[in-house]
Amino acid sequence: MDIEKAWGLYAQGDLNGAEAVANAIAMLHGRTSNVVHLLGAIAVARGFLDIGTDLLKQAHELNPNDWGPMLDLAEMYLYEFGETNQAMAICEAALQHPLPQPMVLDAVQ
């Protein structure tokens, strides 16, 4: 089992499958940033925005160099809450760190 498989299931809309694989990985390897990020994305997709927010922030805390969870959080603030200022603040913070620019641009489009 690998996290790419879990993300693939998520991308296909199989939230239960993605969650099962992510939890299995967590049991074997611990709650890594990537696993927590995926669980946060799943929570958001299911409409559990408070849980998703917490998990996405935890994922970033586990690996502060990975801005993927925070950019997902920015998208959530923008599209789910309509909080443009909060979303832009996160994206502006991401621009202060080494990050592939397409990733930032994708998040704000």
N, C-alpha and C positions, 0 to 999 in steps of 0.2 A: 504494500500500500504506500502511495506517495501523495503528497499534497497537490501535485499537478492533477492527479486523477480527481481529487475532491473538487478542485476549482473547475475542472471540466464538467463534472456533474452539476455544479452550481450554474455554470454558463448554459447548460442544457435545461435548466429549470427544475432539476431533480434535487430539491432542497433536502429531502429526507436522506437520500443517498449521500449527498455531500456532507451532511452533518454526521452521518454514521461513519464515514471514512475519516473525517476530521477528528471525531472522538476516539476512534481506534488508534489514529496516529498519536493523539495526546496521551493515550494510555501507554503506548510503547516508548514515546520520546519526550513526553512532557508537553506542556502548553507553550509551544513556541510562538513567536510573533506571527508567523504565517498562519498557524492553526487558529489563533485567537482572532486574527484579521478575518479569516473565512467565517468563523462562527459569528462575528459581528455583522458581516455582510448578510449572512443567512437570517439573523435576527431582524435586520432592517427589511429584507425582502418579505419577511412574514408580518411586518408591521409593528414589531416590538422595538420601537425607536429608542426608548430609554436604555434597554438592554444593549441594543446595537451601538449606541453612543458610548456606553461604558466599555464594551469590548473593543471597539475601534481605538479608543484612547489607551486601553491596556496594551493592545498590540503595538502601538507606537512607543509606549514606555518600555516595552520589552526590547525593542530595537529602534532607538531614536534615529538611526540613519535610514530607516525605511519609511518614507513618507506616504506610501500607498494607503495605509489605513487612514491617515489624516486627510488625504485627498478624497477618499470615499466618504469620510465624515463631512468634508466640505460640500460634496454633492448632496448628501442627505440634508444638510442645513439649507441648501439652496432649493432643492426640489420638494422636500417633504415639509419643511417649516417656512419656506419663503424668506429665510434670514440671509439676505444677500451680504450684509456687512460681515457677519460671522464667517460665511463661506469665503469671502475675499480675504479676510484676515488670515485664515488658515493657508490659503494659496500664497499670499504674500510671504508668510513665514517659510513656506516650502521653497520659495524662490531664493531665500537666503542660504540655502544648503545645496550641496552637490546633488543634483537630481536631473535625470534626462529631461530636457525641456518638453519633448512631446508628451510626457506623462503629465506635466503641469498643464499644458495647453489642452489636453484631452479632458482634464478635470473641470476646467472652467468653460468649456464649450457647451 
